[in-house]
């Protein structure tokens, strides 16, 4: 190995305007370019079974950065390089990460692929041979190492001439999408081998494990077929599931497999077909193949830190559970050292994803050096080949003050939630209650900070030394926790007034606050309050709506309020106080059919008034908004959908911080809920799609394939939440999860049952109450 001094690294000087267009990872790389370039540029020989030449990766990590392996397309044999990047790049979006790598290495962004540097390969030169003899009773597997398949030794002739070939992995870490991506990588290597051996015209069907049966043609004589009922990893007999699975190859896949095999267009086309849908109820297991935590660490931890990571994972059963999902849990965790201000937008975002994407628990931890001395220690290496080395810039984990505030995502401690593994949740562990936080915290800190050795040498803190807060999974409790964080985030962003960056001394993150855009006019928002008026006249409702869901302070925009109300025969004077606090820009009182009726649709008719009347009112509100837009001469920027009987725990926040390409609504990204139909933040570009849902009419087939969670009666029944999901999914509109900041305020005469299986009651006055 050698370090190259001629990587064509261009000058990294740019204007403030140009910097504002960069992603968080690329911008941080530009800011620290001189240091990062000095720790980048080692030539990597992929799949060689040896670490990066020299100690570049170790020095990068010990300096507080992250080391990546990069593939520069078109660079010939010397296309694999090590590159040192800011810590926040560990969780950056792919395009942002590749742009940062390309900038440091002087390569075009579209020719870069990078991933965190872990283990290069398992050095098993003799790993090839027939595992069991070919018989009529069992699949005959030929075991081979990935680099032998792609770059070295070929296969026996029968594996080139067979029309059907099963493919499995000895070990794999990742979900079904990553699994199929790896299958394609191996498939491309196999095809190259067949072509080199003169069998390129032979008909071939690759058989892979799948949750259901499908066929996918790749070429006239090449196809991929899934086999239901077999395990995706390991060497089992597949003949009972498919008589074509007579022979197969079992591949030892290295963690850096994606670095060595460029993505082919057919891969993207296939994955786009199966995984690009905006639907969230089609989430798959996080780990498609069972893998022991110690083995899984080899896929996610730097090679030189693997021994320390395994020691940290052995400190207790909760630490072992965290090791099994380390990068996923760490991505939703953060810590802040010393007197650094907590960056609440990051905490709010990560807490929501921890709860509703990973279905895990979110703990807040306060600890000081007086009870955990490690927090005040300087970083000095005292063992092995690095004995006595001290690296500049490695401040104590607790900063000069010896204090640390941590926000850690840990597995749910409730075994009942084991069923959620099937939808991509982190597997629960009964050991990760309050008594397990102290043993798991060092491993998460090590992954976030890169300081595995320091944390390995120090004993972990004792449970009684930690100030632990929250950690609940009960929805009524954690929604309040998220609302508290959201409120703090809104307040902090308002004070920052759009300045970019985050407080020093905290863990790096891509959750940087957005930069205020110079707009010719301020944002304008149409707030649509529609439905049965119910408790709108209650001060607890209209004061909450006025403070948290309407106006400049709540939304950061000029606001116009539109009402479409079914007053139930009550006079409008009952709502005078509400209208004083929520000035009316447009009003439609819908009692009966005085504003027309819903469009006929058999699917929505079977749903009943929950669909038909609601969708009709949405359409009426859109007509009021369009009329206002004509008179004011421009369109609103956002539309907000509210109910007249809701109160908020926290302000919604300035809408300029939200993604204008998505509809923001309450839903669980894990797939364990449909889209809530009480509330939505809708960019005007998607206003017709959301508010015009009554103009659509899904077919029985549309309902049947919607993957909604309720009983669809083979497509003969639907419900509002499912209808919104179908509508937005069919139009290709992404739905972003937003915290449930509100609750429904019932009339004092309404009784809400809480006992399990006590049934539901539905009335105009109270809505649906009970279970």
C-alpha angles and dihedrals in degrees: 000000000000139000117244121226094189107061092134093247106184126213111277100215120130142155124262089251092055092047091054089062093057126096119247094259095047092045092051090048091053091049093054097031099130094053094041094050090053088057096044136073106066111148111238125207101206122222091010096127093236134096127258110291113268120354100294096124092047093049091048093052094044089052088061098260133108126249120222135186113227134197114207107199115225095021094113120219092343096059100113115085140165116237129188115218138174116280094249089066089074088079100029125127113265096249091049092048094048091047090054092049092047092050094051095043096038095242133134112265094231090058097054133095122174139172135173111283110249128143116342098208145317107266099229105140092169095050099120133092146090112300097196135005119264108259136154089251104059143024112262110227127201110203117214139165117245096239090048089053094048105031111012140017118031132217131267114273095255089064089060096047101043116103093213126045126176118214127201138158127236089216134003138172117199146060129287093273092054089043092057090045088056090048089056091050091054090042091057090051091049093051090050090053092049091049091049089051093049099252100110093124096051114116111247136182117188113212118209135171116265141168090239138008121277139149125213121188114216098176139343092284101022129075143156121226129184122220117211120218101030130104117253093221133044131033112283133150109275097177094095089059097039128010088206092067095087096132134018146163124246109206127204099218120201121220091244095053094123091058094064104043116060116223112258121214090245089061093055091044092053096044090045089055095052106028110027096083114117089224113122099194090072095071114139133211115294091228114034092187125045110246130177113247093241091052091044091056089064087065097051110026127077110264095239092051097047096101092050092047092052090051091052090048091054094061095095146327094278090052088051091051091050091049089059092060100021103141093041093051093041091053088063095043132081141174134202122207132215115333094340112138115248109249098225099191088063092047092047093050095046095046091055093048091046092054101037106026102036095025088224137131125266117217129193113209130189118189137159137203090252088073100024108035093189089079091071098043121111114231110258126157111227106174145049124014091331094058114156096004116139120191123213117237096033100124119183114282088243094048121231090311094055094231132126133188112195133187108197131185109213133174116277111265092218116097089199088076094062087104088069091070087082091065098048101274123144109262110258123240125199087210094066099078121111090296092060102049095084094056096044098043097076092055092052091045090051093052092047097044102030090230099124096145095052093050093043093056095049123071114248118254119269119250093241090055094062126085097219124191134182118344094153125142098195106116095224089056103039094046088060090048091053091045090054091052091045092052091051089048093052091049093047095048089050091054093046087054093208099313112153126230132048138249116293118245095044130107111275118254141174088229092097116158114260120255115246109255118225101242125185089222132018119259116275124207134194111211111202115199109185142162139053106348094225108143099004088113091060114101090222087064107038095039090051092048092048093049102039109022107032137045137032098296093053101037106016090234144091104270134210118187121215122188129201104178139175099204094187090232095307116136118253088239087075087070100045093112090051092050091050091059094037105041111215120239094169136002136190120179107205111196109156117323100328088121095041126262139278120281112262113260123156092210094053092040089059088051090055132209092332085073107023101046095037093051091045090055091048089055092049091052090051089053090052090050093048091051090052091049091055092053095045094046098233140062126255116253096222139017120210121201117206139163122236092234102054132106126196130227092201139010117275091233135225109320094214087078092061130089108263091203096065139060108237115217142143111275138128113254089206087071095247095123142033122237113290111242097205099077141020140165106213127188108227090244088066096039095103091048094053104032093036094058090118090067090063128076118194118210126235088258092052090054094045094055096039095099090220115162101235129083104282096181092226090307095313094108136043138165135211098267091052092046092056090048093051093046096052095038093051090051092049094243117152120228117213120202116247124188119261097247095162141066132197115254111216127200112265089246092060118099118213111200117210104180117110115263094003092133134234135277125202126196135153090244098048106020116212113342132175131032 
